[in-house]
Every structure is written in structure tokens, then in C-alpha cells.
Amino acid sequence: MEKESKVQQDTIVCRVCEEVIDTPHSPEGVRVLYGICQRCLEAENEKE
């Protein structure tokens, strides 16, 4: 079962805070991609 997203399609979203990172124009179709934003990455590195 797919998770329903409240963000616009063709968007890169942070998997931690769900902030929109970027909106690429991909020839692969319309979808939501997940990554990690710089703020969450830095916070994760500080925990280590």
C-alpha cells in the first residue's frame, strides 16, 4: 500500500522532516522522491 503524500508530485522531499528539498523536471514521469535535507543531515551528524 502506497503512503499518501500531501506534497506536489515531481518533488524531492526530506524523509525526516518532510520539507520540500527540490522540484526536478524528470523525464521519468511524475512522482515523489525522498532524500534528506541539509539541516537534518547536519543534525544527524551531530548526534554521532
mmCIF file of the N, C-alpha and C atoms, coordinates in Angstrom:
data_MODEL
# 
_entry.id   MODEL 
# 
loop_
_atom_site.group_PDB 
_atom_site.id 
_atom_site.type_symbol 
_atom_site.label_atom_id 
_atom_site.label_alt_id 
_atom_site.label_comp_id 
_atom_site.label_asym_id 
_atom_site.label_entity_id 
_atom_site.label_seq_id 
_atom_site.pdbx_PDB_ins_code 
_atom_site.Cartn_x 
_atom_site.Cartn_y 
_atom_site.Cartn_z 
_atom_site.occupancy 
_atom_site.B_iso_or_equiv 
_atom_site.pdbx_formal_charge 
_atom_site.auth_seq_id 
_atom_site.auth_comp_id 
_atom_site.auth_asym_id 
_atom_site.auth_atom_id 
_atom_site.pdbx_PDB_model_num 
ATOM 1   N N  . MET A 1 1  ? 0.833  -1.175 0.000   1.00 0.00 ? 1  MET A N  1 
ATOM 2   C CA . MET A 1 1  ? 0.000  0.000  0.000   1.00 0.00 ? 1  MET A CA 1 
ATOM 3   C C  . MET A 1 1  ? 0.885  1.247  0.000   1.00 0.00 ? 1  MET A C  1 
ATOM 4   N N  . GLU A 1 2  ? 0.595  2.188  -0.897  1.00 0.00 ? 2  GLU A N  1 
ATOM 5   C CA . GLU A 1 2  ? 1.395  3.391  -1.000  1.00 0.00 ? 2  GLU A CA 1 
ATOM 6   C C  . GLU A 1 2  ? 0.990  4.411  0.047   1.00 0.00 ? 2  GLU A C  1 
ATOM 7   N N  . LYS A 1 3  ? 1.974  5.132  0.548   1.00 0.00 ? 3  LYS A N  1 
ATOM 8   C CA . LYS A 1 3  ? 1.715  6.204  1.507   1.00 0.00 ? 3  LYS A CA 1 
ATOM 9   C C  . LYS A 1 3  ? 1.203  7.421  0.737   1.00 0.00 ? 3  LYS A C  1 
ATOM 10  N N  . GLU A 1 4  ? 0.075  7.961  1.175   1.00 0.00 ? 4  GLU A N  1 
ATOM 11  C CA . GLU A 1 4  ? -0.468 9.138  0.512   1.00 0.00 ? 4  GLU A CA 1 
ATOM 12  C C  . GLU A 1 4  ? 0.329  10.358 0.938   1.00 0.00 ? 4  GLU A C  1 
ATOM 13  N N  . SER A 1 5  ? 0.773  11.111 -0.027  1.00 0.00 ? 5  SER A N  1 
ATOM 14  C CA . SER A 1 5  ? 1.594  12.277 0.239   1.00 0.00 ? 5  SER A CA 1 
ATOM 15  C C  . SER A 1 5  ? 0.792  13.555 0.026   1.00 0.00 ? 5  SER A C  1 
ATOM 16  N N  . LYS A 1 6  ? 1.036  14.546 0.872   1.00 0.00 ? 6  LYS A N  1 
ATOM 17  C CA . LYS A 1 6  ? 0.343  15.823 0.748   1.00 0.00 ? 6  LYS A CA 1 
ATOM 18  C C  . LYS A 1 6  ? 1.174  16.829 -0.032  1.00 0.00 ? 6  LYS A C  1 
ATOM 19  N N  . VAL A 1 7  ? 2.309  16.386 -0.592  1.00 0.00 ? 7  VAL A N  1 
ATOM 20  C CA . VAL A 1 7  ? 3.151  17.280 -1.374  1.00 0.00 ? 7  VAL A CA 1 
ATOM 21  C C  . VAL A 1 7  ? 2.865  17.092 -2.851  1.00 0.00 ? 7  VAL A C  1 
ATOM 22  N N  . GLN A 1 8  ? 3.233  18.099 -3.605  1.00 0.00 ? 8  GLN A N  1 
ATOM 23  C CA . GLN A 1 8  ? 3.055  18.078 -5.045  1.00 0.00 ? 8  GLN A CA 1 
ATOM 24  C C  . GLN A 1 8  ? 3.912  16.975 -5.660  1.00 0.00 ? 8  GLN A C  1 
ATOM 25  N N  . GLN A 1 9  ? 3.409  16.346 -6.703  1.00 0.00 ? 9  GLN A N  1 
ATOM 26  C CA . GLN A 1 9  ? 4.170  15.316 -7.395  1.00 0.00 ? 9  GLN A CA 1 
ATOM 27  C C  . GLN A 1 9  ? 5.375  15.950 -8.085  1.00 0.00 ? 9  GLN A C  1 
ATOM 28  N N  . ASP A 1 10 ? 6.331  15.130 -8.507  1.00 0.00 ? 10 ASP A N  1 
ATOM 29  C CA . ASP A 1 10 ? 7.578  15.562 -9.135  1.00 0.00 ? 10 ASP A CA 1 
ATOM 30  C C  . ASP A 1 10 ? 8.347  16.477 -8.181  1.00 0.00 ? 10 ASP A C  1 
ATOM 31  N N  . THR A 1 11 ? 8.519  15.986 -6.944  1.00 0.00 ? 11 THR A N  1 
ATOM 32  C CA . THR A 1 11 ? 9.141  16.756 -5.872  1.00 0.00 ? 11 THR A CA 1 
ATOM 33  C C  . THR A 1 11 ? 10.116 15.869 -5.111  1.00 0.00 ? 11 THR A C  1 
ATOM 34  N N  . ILE A 1 12 ? 11.198 16.450 -4.605  1.00 0.00 ? 12 ILE A N  1 
ATOM 35  C CA . ILE A 1 12 ? 12.110 15.738 -3.713  1.00 0.00 ? 12 ILE A CA 1 
ATOM 36  C C  . ILE A 1 12 ? 11.807 16.227 -2.304  1.00 0.00 ? 12 ILE A C  1 
ATOM 37  N N  . VAL A 1 13 ? 11.499 15.291 -1.403  1.00 0.00 ? 13 VAL A N  1 
ATOM 38  C CA . VAL A 1 13 ? 11.070 15.609 -0.044  1.00 0.00 ? 13 VAL A CA 1 
ATOM 39  C C  . VAL A 1 13 ? 12.031 14.976 0.954   1.00 0.00 ? 13 VAL A C  1 
ATOM 40  N N  . CYS A 1 14 ? 12.323 15.684 2.048   1.00 0.00 ? 14 CYS A N  1 
ATOM 41  C CA . CYS A 1 14 ? 13.157 15.140 3.120   1.00 0.00 ? 14 CYS A CA 1 
ATOM 42  C C  . CYS A 1 14 ? 12.384 14.038 3.835   1.00 0.00 ? 14 CYS A C  1 
ATOM 43  N N  . ARG A 1 15 ? 12.995 12.882 3.967   1.00 0.00 ? 15 ARG A N  1 
ATOM 44  C CA . ARG A 1 15 ? 12.320 11.749 4.610   1.00 0.00 ? 15 ARG A CA 1 
ATOM 45  C C  . ARG A 1 15 ? 12.213 11.925 6.122   1.00 0.00 ? 15 ARG A C  1 
ATOM 46  N N  . VAL A 1 16 ? 12.965 12.861 6.704   1.00 0.00 ? 16 VAL A N  1 
ATOM 47  C CA . VAL A 1 16 ? 12.950 13.088 8.146   1.00 0.00 ? 16 VAL A CA 1 
ATOM 48  C C  . VAL A 1 16 ? 11.904 14.135 8.529   1.00 0.00 ? 16 VAL A C  1 
ATOM 49  N N  . CYS A 1 17 ? 12.001 15.331 7.955   1.00 0.00 ? 17 CYS A N  1 
ATOM 50  C CA . CYS A 1 17 ? 11.108 16.428 8.344   1.00 0.00 ? 17 CYS A CA 1 
ATOM 51  C C  . CYS A 1 17 ? 10.017 16.715 7.313   1.00 0.00 ? 17 CYS A C  1 
ATOM 52  N N  . GLU A 1 18 ? 10.062 16.043 6.184   1.00 0.00 ? 18 GLU A N  1 
ATOM 53  C CA . GLU A 1 18 ? 9.087  16.178 5.090   1.00 0.00 ? 18 GLU A CA 1 
ATOM 54  C C  . GLU A 1 18 ? 9.080  17.564 4.452   1.00 0.00 ? 18 GLU A C  1 
ATOM 55  N N  . GLU A 1 19 ? 10.182 18.297 4.577   1.00 0.00 ? 19 GLU A N  1 
ATOM 56  C CA . GLU A 1 19 ? 10.328 19.594 3.910   1.00 0.00 ? 19 GLU A CA 1 
ATOM 57  C C  . GLU A 1 19 ? 10.644 19.345 2.436   1.00 0.00 ? 19 GLU A C  1 
ATOM 58  N N  . VAL A 1 20 ? 10.115 20.177 1.548   1.00 0.00 ? 20 VAL A N  1 
ATOM 59  C CA . VAL A 1 20 ? 10.408 20.053 0.119   1.00 0.00 ? 20 VAL A CA 1 
ATOM 60  C C  . VAL A 1 20 ? 11.838 20.523 -0.114  1.00 0.00 ? 20 VAL A C  1 
ATOM 61  N N  . ILE A 1 21 ? 12.660 19.650 -0.704  1.00 0.00 ? 21 ILE A N  1 
ATOM 62  C CA . ILE A 1 21 ? 14.055 19.968 -0.963  1.00 0.00 ? 21 ILE A CA 1 
ATOM 63  C C  . ILE A 1 21 ? 14.214 20.599 -2.341  1.00 0.00 ? 21 ILE A C  1 
ATOM 64  N N  . ASP A 1 22 ? 13.567 20.019 -3.351  1.00 0.00 ? 22 ASP A N  1 
ATOM 65  C CA . ASP A 1 22 ? 13.731 20.484 -4.724  1.00 0.00 ? 22 ASP A CA 1 
ATOM 66  C C  . ASP A 1 22 ? 12.555 20.008 -5.560  1.00 0.00 ? 22 ASP A C  1 
ATOM 67  N N  . THR A 1 23 ? 12.401 20.586 -6.736  1.00 0.00 ? 23 THR A N  1 
ATOM 68  C CA . THR A 1 23 ? 11.368 20.151 -7.672  1.00 0.00 ? 23 THR A CA 1 
ATOM 69  C C  . THR A 1 23 ? 12.026 19.919 -9.028  1.00 0.00 ? 23 THR A C  1 
ATOM 70  N N  . PRO A 1 24 ? 12.553 18.720 -9.245  1.00 0.00 ? 24 PRO A N  1 
ATOM 71  C CA . PRO A 1 24 ? 13.230 18.419 -10.505 1.00 0.00 ? 24 PRO A CA 1 
ATOM 72  C C  . PRO A 1 24 ? 12.227 18.220 -11.633 1.00 0.00 ? 24 PRO A C  1 
ATOM 73  N N  . HIS A 1 25 ? 12.679 18.418 -12.832 1.00 0.00 ? 25 HIS A N  1 
ATOM 74  C CA . HIS A 1 25 ? 11.849 18.149 -14.002 1.00 0.00 ? 25 HIS A CA 1 
ATOM 75  C C  . HIS A 1 25 ? 12.412 16.895 -14.641 1.00 0.00 ? 25 HIS A C  1 
ATOM 76  N N  . SER A 1 26 ? 11.846 15.766 -14.278 1.00 0.00 ? 26 SER A N  1 
ATOM 77  C CA . SER A 1 26 ? 12.364 14.467 -14.679 1.00 0.00 ? 26 SER A CA 1 
ATOM 78  C C  . SER A 1 26 ? 11.588 13.897 -15.857 1.00 0.00 ? 26 SER A C  1 
ATOM 79  N N  . PRO A 1 27 ? 12.285 13.327 -16.831 1.00 0.00 ? 27 PRO A N  1 
ATOM 80  C CA . PRO A 1 27 ? 11.612 12.667 -17.952 1.00 0.00 ? 27 PRO A CA 1 
ATOM 81  C C  . PRO A 1 27 ? 11.063 11.294 -17.570 1.00 0.00 ? 27 PRO A C  1 
ATOM 82  N N  . GLU A 1 28 ? 11.324 10.852 -16.328 1.00 0.00 ? 28 GLU A N  1 
ATOM 83  C CA . GLU A 1 28 ? 10.911 9.520  -15.887 1.00 0.00 ? 28 GLU A CA 1 
ATOM 84  C C  . GLU A 1 28 ? 9.464  9.457  -15.429 1.00 0.00 ? 28 GLU A C  1 
ATOM 85  N N  . GLY A 1 29 ? 8.750  10.562 -15.469 1.00 0.00 ? 29 GLY A N  1 
ATOM 86  C CA . GLY A 1 29 ? 7.365  10.550 -15.025 1.00 0.00 ? 29 GLY A CA 1 
ATOM 87  C C  . GLY A 1 29 ? 7.183  11.369 -13.765 1.00 0.00 ? 29 GLY A C  1 
ATOM 88  N N  . VAL A 1 30 ? 5.960  11.418 -13.319 1.00 0.00 ? 30 VAL A N  1 
ATOM 89  C CA . VAL A 1 30 ? 5.612  12.239 -12.161 1.00 0.00 ? 30 VAL A CA 1 
ATOM 90  C C  . VAL A 1 30 ? 5.597  11.374 -10.914 1.00 0.00 ? 30 VAL A C  1 
ATOM 91  N N  . ARG A 1 31 ? 6.385  11.764 -9.904  1.00 0.00 ? 31 ARG A N  1 
ATOM 92  C CA . ARG A 1 31 ? 6.446  11.002 -8.656  1.00 0.00 ? 31 ARG A CA 1 
ATOM 93  C C  . ARG A 1 31 ? 7.091  11.841 -7.569  1.00 0.00 ? 31 ARG A C  1 
ATOM 94  N N  . VAL A 1 32 ? 7.072  11.325 -6.362  1.00 0.00 ? 32 VAL A N  1 
ATOM 95  C CA . VAL A 1 32 ? 7.717  11.987 -5.227  1.00 0.00 ? 32 VAL A CA 1 
ATOM 96  C C  . VAL A 1 32 ? 8.950  11.175 -4.864  1.00 0.00 ? 32 VAL A C  1 
ATOM 97  N N  . LEU A 1 33 ? 10.091 11.830 -4.776  1.00 0.00 ? 33 LEU A N  1 
ATOM 98  C CA . LEU A 1 33 ? 11.342 11.181 -4.399  1.00 0.00 ? 33 LEU A CA 1 
ATOM 99  C C  . LEU A 1 33 ? 11.697 11.620 -2.985  1.00 0.00 ? 33 LEU A C  1 
ATOM 100 N N  . TYR A 1 34 ? 12.347 10.743 -2.236  1.00 0.00 ? 34 TYR A N  1 
ATOM 101 C CA . TYR A 1 34 ? 12.711 11.065 -0.854  1.00 0.00 ? 34 TYR A CA 1 
ATOM 102 C C  . TYR A 1 34 ? 14.220 11.090 -0.696  1.00 0.00 ? 34 TYR A C  1 
ATOM 103 N N  . GLY A 1 35 ? 14.713 12.081 0.015   1.00 0.00 ? 35 GLY A N  1 
ATOM 104 C CA . GLY A 1 35 ? 16.123 12.235 0.329   1.00 0.00 ? 35 GLY A CA 1 
ATOM 105 C C  . GLY A 1 35 ? 16.229 12.740 1.753   1.00 0.00 ? 35 GLY A C  1 
ATOM 106 N N  . ILE A 1 36 ? 17.290 13.493 2.030   1.00 0.00 ? 36 ILE A N  1 
ATOM 107 C CA . ILE A 1 36 ? 17.439 14.098 3.357   1.00 0.00 ? 36 ILE A CA 1 
ATOM 108 C C  . ILE A 1 36 ? 17.973 15.512 3.161   1.00 0.00 ? 36 ILE A C  1 
ATOM 109 N N  . CYS A 1 37 ? 17.352 16.479 3.825   1.00 0.00 ? 37 CYS A N  1 
ATOM 110 C CA . CYS A 1 37 ? 17.758 17.876 3.659   1.00 0.00 ? 37 CYS A CA 1 
ATOM 111 C C  . CYS A 1 37 ? 19.049 18.139 4.440   1.00 0.00 ? 37 CYS A C  1 
ATOM 112 N N  . GLN A 1 38 ? 19.707 19.240 4.106   1.00 0.00 ? 38 GLN A N  1 
ATOM 113 C CA . GLN A 1 38 ? 20.984 19.587 4.725   1.00 0.00 ? 38 GLN A CA 1 
ATOM 114 C C  . GLN A 1 38 ? 20.844 19.762 6.230   1.00 0.00 ? 38 GLN A C  1 
ATOM 115 N N  . ARG A 1 39 ? 19.759 20.383 6.681   1.00 0.00 ? 39 ARG A N  1 
ATOM 116 C CA . ARG A 1 39 ? 19.550 20.620 8.121   1.00 0.00 ? 39 ARG A CA 1 
ATOM 117 C C  . ARG A 1 39 ? 19.451 19.299 8.885   1.00 0.00 ? 39 ARG A C  1 
ATOM 118 N N  . CYS A 1 40 ? 18.679 18.348 8.365   1.00 0.00 ? 40 CYS A N  1 
ATOM 119 C CA . CYS A 1 40 ? 18.530 17.055 9.043   1.00 0.00 ? 40 CYS A CA 1 
ATOM 120 C C  . CYS A 1 40 ? 19.823 16.248 8.972   1.00 0.00 ? 40 CYS A C  1 
ATOM 121 N N  . LEU A 1 41 ? 20.551 16.379 7.870   1.00 0.00 ? 41 LEU A N  1 
ATOM 122 C CA . LEU A 1 41 ? 21.828 15.687 7.729   1.00 0.00 ? 41 LEU A CA 1 
ATOM 123 C C  . LEU A 1 41 ? 22.826 16.196 8.764   1.00 0.00 ? 41 LEU A C  1 
ATOM 124 N N  . GLU A 1 42 ? 22.886 17.514 8.942   1.00 0.00 ? 42 GLU A N  1 
ATOM 125 C CA . GLU A 1 42 ? 23.792 18.090 9.939   1.00 0.00 ? 42 GLU A CA 1 
ATOM 126 C C  . GLU A 1 42 ? 23.394 17.679 11.352  1.00 0.00 ? 42 GLU A C  1 
ATOM 127 N N  . ALA A 1 43 ? 22.092 17.653 11.633  1.00 0.00 ? 43 ALA A N  1 
ATOM 128 C CA . ALA A 1 43 ? 21.611 17.242 12.957  1.00 0.00 ? 43 ALA A CA 1 
ATOM 129 C C  . ALA A 1 43 ? 21.950 15.780 13.220  1.00 0.00 ? 43 ALA A C  1 
ATOM 130 N N  . GLU A 1 44 ? 21.841 14.953 12.191  1.00 0.00 ? 44 GLU A N  1 
ATOM 131 C CA . GLU A 1 44 ? 22.162 13.530 12.319  1.00 0.00 ? 44 GLU A CA 1 
ATOM 132 C C  . GLU A 1 44 ? 23.650 13.344 12.590  1.00 0.00 ? 44 GLU A C  1 
ATOM 133 N N  . ASN A 1 45 ? 24.496 14.141 11.928  1.00 0.00 ? 45 ASN A N  1 
ATOM 134 C CA . ASN A 1 45 ? 25.943 14.051 12.125  1.00 0.00 ? 45 ASN A CA 1 
ATOM 135 C C  . ASN A 1 45 ? 26.349 14.526 13.518  1.00 0.00 ? 45 ASN A C  1 
ATOM 136 N N  . GLU A 1 46 ? 25.633 15.495 14.075  1.00 0.00 ? 46 GLU A N  1 
ATOM 137 C CA . GLU A 1 46 ? 25.935 15.988 15.425  1.00 0.00 ? 46 GLU A CA 1 
ATOM 138 C C  . GLU A 1 46 ? 25.629 14.938 16.486  1.00 0.00 ? 46 GLU A C  1 
ATOM 139 N N  . LYS A 1 47 ? 24.642 14.084 16.231  1.00 0.00 ? 47 LYS A N  1 
ATOM 140 C CA . LYS A 1 47 ? 24.269 13.037 17.187  1.00 0.00 ? 47 LYS A CA 1 
ATOM 141 C C  . LYS A 1 47 ? 25.363 11.989 17.315  1.00 0.00 ? 47 LYS A C  1 
ATOM 142 N N  . GLU A 1 48 ? 26.132 11.807 16.249  1.00 0.00 ? 48 GLU A N  1 
ATOM 143 C CA . GLU A 1 48 ? 27.170 10.761 16.243  1.00 0.00 ? 48 GLU A CA 1 
ATOM 144 C C  . GLU A 1 48 ? 28.361 11.184 16.978  1.00 0.00 ? 48 GLU A C  1 
# 
